[in-house]
Amino acid sequence: MKENLKNWKKLKMIFEDYAIFTPGPVRMSEEILQIGAKQTPYFRNSEFSEVTFACEKGLLEMVNAEEGSKVIFLTASGTAGMESAVMNLLNESDNALVVNGGGFGQRFVDICQTHEVLHTNFTVKDTNLSEIDSVAPAGDYTALVVNAHETSVGHLYNLDAMGKYAAKKDMLFIVDAISMLVTDPLDMQKSNIDVVIAGSQKGLALPPGLAMVILNPKAQQKLRHVDSLYFNFKSYLENGERGQTPYTPAVTIMLQLEARLKQIKQRGGVVQSIANAKEVAEYFRKSIKTLPLKEYTPYMPNAMTTLTPTDGKSAMDVVNALEENYKVMVCPNGGAERELVFRISHMGEMSKEYTDILINALHQYYGVVRPS
Ligand SMILES: *Cc1c(COP(=O)(O)O)cnc(C)c1O
C-alpha cells in the first residue's frame, strides 16, 4: 500500500514538470487548465445548451462545413468517433475503400471487420495519394475512409485529390481529422468531405474524453439502422436540436472546447493557428539539421515531425534519454518501428521558445554545439 502510494507520487511528478512533445495528450494553455480546475456544473438546462450550440457553431466554422451540417458529441476517446461513424454510415450493402498507411488506418480496417462492413484494405506507403486516381484499386466502392494525418508515422494525405476522386465516384468521404485539425488545413466543402471525426486531446489541445463527428447533410441522409443504444447518431441529432446529448456529455471538456474555440478566434482564427504550427514545425526541422537524424517521410504535417536516427542508435534510446536526462517527453513508435522512428508533436500550446527546450536537449544528448 505504502509502496503503491510512493509509485503513484512518482508517476504524478512525470506529468507535472516535464516538457511535453507527445502527439496526444498535448500541452494545454493556462486558460484551458483553469476551467478544468472548476466544479463541473449541471447540464440539463438552457445555459449548457448554449455551450453545446457554441461548440457546434465554432467547429462547423472551423472546417467550413456546408449549411445544415451537425456535430455529434460523444463522451469517449477518438476511436469511438471512428467506430461510431462506420457503424452509423456503413453496413453490409456498402463497399468501403479504407486507406491503410499505419496503425490508425489499420484501426479503421479492424473496425470494418468487427462490424462486417465489406471493405478493401488499401495499403499505402511513400505516397500522399495526390495521384489516387491512378493508384487506387479498381472496384465499385461506396465510401472512402482515411485518417487525414496517419499519426503512427506522421504522414499527411492530400485531401483535395481524395475528395475529387470520391466525388467523381459518388463515394461517401469519411475523414478522421483527429491529429491535424487546428494545425493543418481542412475544408469540408473544398475537399468534398462528408464526415469529419475529431478528438479532444490532439490539435484541439483539451483533455482526452470528447469525440466529435461532423456530418454534412448528405451524411445525415445516409444514417443507417445501428445495433447500438449509446452510439445511435439519430438520437444525438434529435437531442442536438435543443443543444443536448442523450447521455451525460463530457461537461468540463465541452466548457473547455467553447473557450478553446474562442481562444483560437482571438488569436487570429484557425488560419493563424495553422500558420503558427507550420512556423514551429519548420523551425524545429531546420534547427536539428546538424544532428544524426533524418525525416522519416516527405509528407509530414505541421502537427508532427517523425525522425529516424542515422547513426545506428535505436530511436527508443533517444526517447528514453530525453525523458530520463532532460525531462522531455517525445513519443516512440509502436510495433516494428519502435527502434526505427520517434515522433515529436507540434500540436497544442507551442512556441519556438518552448520547442528550444527539446532542440537544446537533443544537441546536448548528441554532444553537438547548436549553430547560432
Ligand atoms: C489519436 C488518434 C485517434 C484516437 O485515438 P484515441 O486513443 O481513441 O483517442 C484516432 N485517429 C488518429 C489519426 C489519431 O491520431
PDBQT file of the ligand as one rigid body, heavy atoms in Angstrom, charges set to zero:
ROOT
HETATM    1  C1  LIG A 401      -5.095   9.790 -31.546  1.00  0.00    +0.000 C 
HETATM    2  C2  LIG A 401      -5.792   9.377 -32.780  1.00  0.00    +0.000 A 
HETATM    3  C3  LIG A 401      -7.035   8.722 -32.742  1.00  0.00    +0.000 A 
HETATM    4  C4  LIG A 401      -7.810   8.466 -31.493  1.00  0.00    +0.000 C 
HETATM    5  O1  LIG A 401      -7.224   7.692 -30.564  1.00  0.00    +0.000 OA
HETATM    6  P1  LIG A 401      -7.879   7.561 -29.127  1.00  0.00    +0.000 P 
HETATM    7  O2  LIG A 401      -6.762   6.958 -28.338  1.00  0.00    +0.000 OA
HETATM    8  O3  LIG A 401      -9.044   6.675 -29.241  1.00  0.00    +0.000 OA
HETATM    9  O4  LIG A 401      -8.252   8.947 -28.690  1.00  0.00    +0.000 OA
HETATM   10  C5  LIG A 401      -7.622   8.370 -33.937  1.00  0.00    +0.000 A 
HETATM   11  N1  LIG A 401      -7.037   8.645 -35.110  1.00  0.00    +0.000 NA
HETATM   12  C6  LIG A 401      -5.868   9.277 -35.192  1.00  0.00    +0.000 A 
HETATM   13  C7  LIG A 401      -5.302   9.564 -36.538  1.00  0.00    +0.000 C 
HETATM   14  C8  LIG A 401      -5.210   9.659 -34.036  1.00  0.00    +0.000 A 
HETATM   15  O5  LIG A 401      -4.032  10.301 -34.112  1.00  0.00    +0.000 OA
ENDROOT
TORSDOF 0
